[in-house]
Structures are given as structure tokens and as C-alpha cells.
Amino acid sequence: MITVDGIKIKTPTTFTWGLQDISDDDSGRTQDMLMHKNRIAQKRNLNISWNITTPDETAILLQAFNPEYIQVKYPDAMSGKDETRTFYVGDKSAPVRTWVQNNKRYTTVGFDLIER
């Protein structure tokens, strides 16, 4: 489903596609309360996560998404096709589910990918 810098990544448990409007600095409401959005760009935002991952799986995922910028191939909801775009990664988290000797697991590993 997803590749990062050409490497296939384990299919996420959740994948949410989003689109952000980027507005000009002069955007806002005028005194007549009319909104002037002045959109200058649109950028993709992908929220992805994996559930119940092992320490090894977690490390592989966090390392794959660690570079400052990455090329991600993913299914784009707007175009209806797989697309490759440059993203950076938001804050990452990996809360522990259990850390028993033979059953170490994270509850989730997740973060946002924001188009550059």
C-alpha cells in the first residue's frame, strides 16, 4: 500500500487521507464579514498508524520515516491513483502496551505525514 523512498512498508492499520488549504497572508474576513480565503496551494496530509507492533517492527517503521524529507507512494483519494509526493513527518509516538519478557508490544505507532 505504501512505499517510503522506494521501500515497501508494512500496511498500516489506519490510513486517513486529508487535504489542507494553504491561504495567502492577506486572507481573512473584511469588515463586511465576507471571507477572503485566497488559497495559494493545497497539500496532502496522511495520518497513519500500526497497532500492536513488536519492538523490531516499531524500530523499522520509525527508522523508515525518520529522514527530514521522504518520498512516499500512497493511494491518493482525490486522484484515485497511487501517487508519489515528498513529505515530512510530524511528531511520532509509540505507547507501550505490554513489556513482559516474551511479549513486548507497542499499542500503536503513529504520526502524520505532511506534504512539503
PASEBA-1860 file (N, C-alpha, C; in nm, 3 decimals):
! residues 116
1> MITVDGIK> 0.082/-0.120/0.000/0.000/0.000/0.000/0.086/0.126/0.000 ~ 0.193/0.126/0.081/0.278/0.245/0.094/0.424/0.206/0.072 ~ 0.497/0.291/0.001/0.642/0.278/-0.005/0.703/0.409/0.042 ~ 0.819/0.396/0.107/0.893/0.512/0.156/1.032/0.506/0.095 ~ 1.065/0.607/0.017/1.194/0.610/-0.053/1.218/0.479/-0.128 ~ 1.110/0.426/-0.190/1.120/0.306/-0.272/1.111/0.174/-0.198 ~ 1.099/0.177/-0.065/1.093/0.055/0.015/0.950/0.032/0.063 ~ 0.898/-0.090/0.037/0.762/-0.123/0.078/0.755/-0.129/0.230
9> IKTPTTFT> 0.650/-0.066/0.284/0.628/-0.059/0.428/0.509/-0.148/0.465 ~ 0.514/-0.207/0.582/0.402/-0.287/0.633/0.273/-0.205/0.621 ~ 0.165/-0.268/0.575/0.038/-0.199/0.558/-0.010/-0.144/0.692 ~ -0.043/-0.014/0.697/-0.089/0.044/0.823/-0.225/-0.010/0.865 ~ -0.249/-0.006/0.995/-0.380/-0.042/1.049/-0.481/0.067/1.016 ~ -0.438/0.193/1.029/-0.524/0.305/0.991/-0.449/0.393/0.892 ~ -0.523/0.446/0.797/-0.469/0.536/0.695/-0.578/0.638/0.666 ~ -0.553/0.763/0.702/-0.652/0.868/0.678/-0.592/0.972/0.586
17> WGLQDISD> -0.655/0.991/0.470/-0.611/1.089/0.372/-0.675/1.223/0.407 ~ -0.599/1.330/0.396/-0.651/1.464/0.420/-0.593/1.564/0.322 ~ -0.661/1.677/0.307/-0.618/1.784/0.217/-0.626/1.915/0.293 ~ -0.516/1.989/0.295/-0.510/2.117/0.364/-0.503/2.229/0.261 ~ -0.584/2.333/0.282/-0.571/2.454/0.202/-0.467/2.544/0.268 ~ -0.380/2.599/0.186/-0.282/2.698/0.233/-0.329/2.832/0.179 ~ -0.354/2.925/0.269/-0.407/3.055/0.229/-0.299/3.162/0.234 ~ -0.318/3.264/0.152/-0.229/3.380/0.146/-0.231/3.453/0.281
25> DDSGRTQD> -0.125/3.524/0.312/-0.117/3.602/0.436/-0.229/3.705/0.446 ~ -0.280/3.752/0.332/-0.385/3.854/0.332/-0.525/3.795/0.350 ~ -0.535/3.667/0.373/-0.665/3.602/0.390/-0.731/3.648/0.519 ~ -0.862/3.639/0.519/-0.937/3.672/0.640/-1.068/3.740/0.606 ~ -1.140/3.780/0.708/-1.269/3.846/0.689/-1.250/3.997/0.684 ~ -1.323/4.057/0.594/-1.325/4.202/0.586/-1.433/4.254/0.680 ~ -1.445/4.386/0.694/-1.542/4.443/0.788/-1.686/4.410/0.753 ~ -1.713/4.377/0.627/-1.849/4.336/0.589/-1.873/4.186/0.616
33> MLMHKNRI> -1.779/4.121/0.686/-1.784/3.981/0.726/-1.773/3.882/0.611 ~ -1.729/3.927/0.497/-1.707/3.839/0.382/-1.568/3.776/0.396 ~ -1.562/3.644/0.382/-1.435/3.573/0.394/-1.360/3.577/0.262 ~ -1.233/3.610/0.268/-1.143/3.609/0.152/-1.035/3.505/0.181 ~ -1.059/3.383/0.133/-0.970/3.271/0.163/-0.836/3.284/0.093 ~ -0.837/3.325/-0.032/-0.712/3.345/-0.108/-0.621/3.222/-0.104 ~ -0.678/3.108/-0.140/-0.599/2.984/-0.140/-0.486/2.994/-0.241 ~ -0.365/2.962/-0.195/-0.248/2.965/-0.283/-0.193/2.826/-0.311
41> AQKRNLNI> -0.234/2.728/-0.230/-0.187/2.590/-0.252/-0.275/2.494/-0.174 ~ -0.262/2.366/-0.210/-0.324/2.258/-0.134/-0.217/2.153/-0.110 ~ -0.216/2.098/0.010/-0.116/1.999/0.048/-0.184/1.878/0.111 ~ -0.131/1.760/0.082/-0.183/1.637/0.140/-0.133/1.620/0.282 ~ -0.216/1.556/0.364/-0.180/1.519/0.500/-0.229/1.377/0.520 ~ -0.138/1.286/0.551/-0.173/1.147/0.572/-0.151/1.112/0.718 ~ -0.254/1.063/0.785/-0.241/1.017/0.923/-0.236/0.865/0.918 ~ -0.126/0.807/0.965/-0.110/0.662/0.957/-0.068/0.606/1.093
49> SWNITTPD> -0.111/0.481/1.117/-0.069/0.414/1.240/-0.076/0.263/1.222 ~ -0.002/0.195/1.307/0.003/0.049/1.311/-0.026/0.006/1.454 ~ -0.108/-0.097/1.470/-0.144/-0.144/1.604/-0.066/-0.269/1.643 ~ -0.042/-0.281/1.772/0.018/-0.398/1.836/0.147/-0.442/1.763 ~ 0.243/-0.353/1.759/0.369/-0.382/1.690/0.474/-0.434/1.788 ~ 0.563/-0.517/1.735/0.676/-0.567/1.814/0.783/-0.459/1.820 ~ 0.881/-0.474/1.908/0.991/-0.378/1.911/1.065/-0.370/1.776 ~ 1.085/-0.484/1.709/1.153/-0.482/1.579/1.071/-0.409/1.473
57> ETAILLQA> 0.940/-0.440/1.467/0.852/-0.371/1.370/0.849/-0.221/1.397 ~ 0.841/-0.184/1.523/0.837/-0.043/1.562/0.964/0.028/1.518 ~ 1.078/-0.034/1.543/1.207/0.026/1.504/1.216/0.043/1.353 ~ 1.174/-0.058/1.277/1.178/-0.049/1.130/1.092/0.067/1.082 ~ 0.972/0.081/1.137/0.882/0.189/1.095/0.939/0.326/1.130 ~ 0.983/0.341/1.254/1.035/0.471/1.297/1.161/0.510/1.219 ~ 1.245/0.414/1.187/1.366/0.443/1.109/1.331/0.480/0.965 ~ 1.232/0.412/0.906/1.193/0.441/0.767/1.138/0.583/0.753
65> FNPEYIQV> 1.070/0.631/0.856/1.008/0.763/0.850/1.090/0.868/0.924 ~ 1.215/0.840/0.953/1.299/0.932/1.028/1.367/1.042/0.947 ~ 1.400/1.023/0.819/1.467/1.131/0.746/1.383/1.260/0.744 ~ 1.451/1.371/0.726/1.383/1.501/0.726/1.273/1.507/0.621 ~ 1.303/1.459/0.500/1.204/1.453/0.392/1.208/1.313/0.331 ~ 1.091/1.263/0.294/1.082/1.129/0.235/0.989/1.132/0.114 ~ 1.017/1.042/0.020/0.929/1.022/-0.095/0.834/0.909/-0.059 ~ 0.704/0.939/-0.057/0.605/0.840/-0.018/0.512/0.813/-0.136
73> KYPDAMSG> 0.498/0.685/-0.168/0.399/0.642/-0.268/0.281/0.587/-0.190 ~ 0.162/0.637/-0.220/0.043/0.605/-0.141/-0.081/0.617/-0.230 ~ -0.195/0.561/-0.189/-0.318/0.577/-0.266/-0.379/0.715/-0.236 ~ -0.392/0.797/-0.339/-0.444/0.933/-0.321/-0.595/0.934/-0.345 ~ -0.671/0.978/-0.245/-0.818/0.977/-0.254/-0.870/1.072/-0.360 ~ -0.803/1.184/-0.383/-0.854/1.283/-0.479/-0.829/1.240/-0.624 ~ -0.712/1.187/-0.652/-0.681/1.148/-0.790/-0.733/1.007/-0.822 ~ -0.753/0.926/-0.717/-0.795/0.789/-0.738/-0.683/0.698/-0.785
81> KDETRTFY> -0.560/0.745/-0.774/-0.444/0.669/-0.821/-0.337/0.667/-0.712 ~ -0.240/0.578/-0.728/-0.121/0.584/-0.644/-0.038/0.703/-0.688 ~ 0.007/0.783/-0.593/0.090/0.900/-0.622/0.215/0.895/-0.537 ~ 0.320/0.961/-0.584/0.442/0.976/-0.506/0.464/1.125/-0.484 ~ 0.475/1.162/-0.358/0.496/1.302/-0.320/0.601/1.308/-0.208 ~ 0.656/1.427/-0.188/0.754/1.449/-0.082/0.682/1.494/0.044 ~ 0.712/1.427/0.154/0.650/1.456/0.283/0.757/1.477/0.390 ~ 0.717/1.543/0.497/0.794/1.539/0.621/0.702/1.479/0.726
89> VGDKSAPV> 0.759/1.433/0.836/0.683/1.359/0.936/0.662/1.446/1.059 ~ 0.538/1.447/1.109/0.506/1.516/1.233/0.559/1.438/1.353 ~ 0.518/1.480/1.469/0.561/1.413/1.592/0.520/1.266/1.591 ~ 0.610/1.182/1.634/0.586/1.037/1.637/0.556/0.994/1.780 ~ 0.475/0.888/1.793/0.452/0.830/1.926/0.438/0.679/1.914 ~ 0.475/0.611/2.023/0.466/0.465/2.028/0.445/0.423/2.174 ~ 0.321/0.437/2.224/0.295/0.397/2.363/0.308/0.246/2.382 ~ 0.362/0.207/2.494/0.382/0.065/2.526/0.249/0.002/2.567
97> RTWVQNNK> 0.222/-0.116/2.514/0.103/-0.194/2.554/0.139/-0.292/2.666 ~ 0.243/-0.369/2.641/0.291/-0.465/2.740/0.441/-0.482/2.722 ~ 0.509/-0.508/2.831/0.655/-0.524/2.822/0.699/-0.644/2.904 ~ 0.620/-0.751/2.895/0.651/-0.876/2.962/0.763/-0.944/2.885 ~ 0.844/-1.021/2.951/0.966/-1.078/2.894/0.950/-1.131/2.752 ~ 0.856/-1.218/2.725/0.841/-1.277/2.592/0.727/-1.217/2.510 ~ 0.671/-1.108/2.556/0.558/-1.048/2.486/0.567/-0.896/2.490 ~ 0.669/-0.842/2.431/0.688/-0.697/2.427/0.613/-0.641/2.307
105> RYTTVGFD> 0.522/-0.547/2.333/0.440/-0.489/2.225/0.413/-0.342/2.253 ~ 0.401/-0.268/2.143/0.354/-0.130/2.150/0.207/-0.130/2.113 ~ 0.129/-0.043/2.176/-0.014/-0.032/2.145/-0.031/0.017/2.001 ~ 0.035/0.127/1.970/0.030/0.183/1.835/0.162/0.253/1.805 ~ 0.189/0.269/1.679/0.295/0.357/1.630/0.225/0.445/1.528 ~ 0.230/0.576/1.548/0.156/0.660/1.455/0.211/0.801/1.445 ~ 0.174/0.865/1.332/0.217/1.003/1.306/0.148/1.055/1.181 ~ 0.164/1.184/1.158/0.115/1.249/1.037/0.227/1.265/0.937
113> LIER> 0.195/1.247/0.810/0.285/1.282/0.700/0.227/1.407/0.637 ~ 0.307/1.513/0.629/0.262/1.640/0.577/0.339/1.670/0.449 ~ 0.265/1.698/0.343/0.330/1.724/0.215/0.416/1.849/0.224 ~ 0.535/1.840/0.167/0.629/1.952/0.170/0.581/2.069/0.088
END
